């Protein structure tokens, strides 16, 4: 069915500029972009609001927060998916990489059965057309867990998987190199004794020393030859980055230090930081500031991590805080992430690209998504 309409009187954010103009959408694609008006019967006046590409989020933990709202509660997977999808799209995110744990270390629990069921239910939800956003999978592989390789093998390859990250959350290094901060957080969240903490740390160190290397090699071998992007998670040292680069990994996700980010930049790896970090002005775990990375030219893309609404907010803050031109800032949550995972059909407002679009009104410095279109359909 032919479906054609115009979005007019918008501040259109294209790759190199912002101009007052119109966008013609036809059959789910952008057909024409031009300053001024376009003559067509079916037009929506955006009244000077911004029009940007749909956001592309490479790392969101939002689904896991909904499917496991309490440590003792497992929410029905399909219900959680639908709620998660609605929250993401309402935040202006049209391409969603659901970041799911394969293996887990810590005192919380994440069920592998839930992971398998999520992958199955996601296929059902996608095929039935009930999802508003376009969902892919980002498998987060915890290399310090004995069962991670067979877990990974049982769910991969899968057409939905476009990104795999290699992680090691052993306390005392990478994200949790500040051991005192980690212990204090776990005590508070799980009401643990000193003895329980000490026993866990001993086991975690043993797993780190004996499992991480072999598991990392197995996972890389299984991913070899498939069209997926690979990320190294929480790089902290130059050595972490050099290892990842030598292994063919192209993304440094959430580097925790300037040194690691600089090393990744020198190697040509793409650097992803969390948008909550940028909005808050700090890392919740005491690591490097995303804003500092941006100031030093060490930030290629942002991901929403644990707050969907932070992604759009952070992009506009790059313009406010460090005078980054708005098209560049928006590119860090649209075109660049799309390129990083091989999605060449979206991420910019140009002819023949997907009509994934977001109308944004800025009120007192806060960008607010007012309407979202996915492939030209109001989501």
Secondary structure, 3 states (H helix, E strand, C coil): CCCEEEEEEEEEEECCEEEEEEEEEECCEEEEEEECCCCCCCEEECCCCEEEECEEEEEECHHHHHHCCECCECCCHHHHHHHHHHHHHHCCEEEEEEEEEECCCCCCCCCHHHHHHHHHHHHHHHHHCCCCCEEEEEEEEECCCCCHHHHHHHHCCCCCEEEEEEECCCCCCHHHCCHHHHHHHHHHHHCCCHHHHHHHHHHHHHHHHHHHHHHHHHHHHHHCCCCCEEEEECCCCHHHHHHHHHCCCCEEECCCCHHHHHHHHHCCCEEEEEHHHHHHCCCCCCCCCHHHHHHCCCCCEEECECCCCHHHHHHHHHHHHHCCCHHHHHHCCCHHHHHHCCCCCCCCCCCCCECCEEEEEEECCEEEEEEEEECCEEC
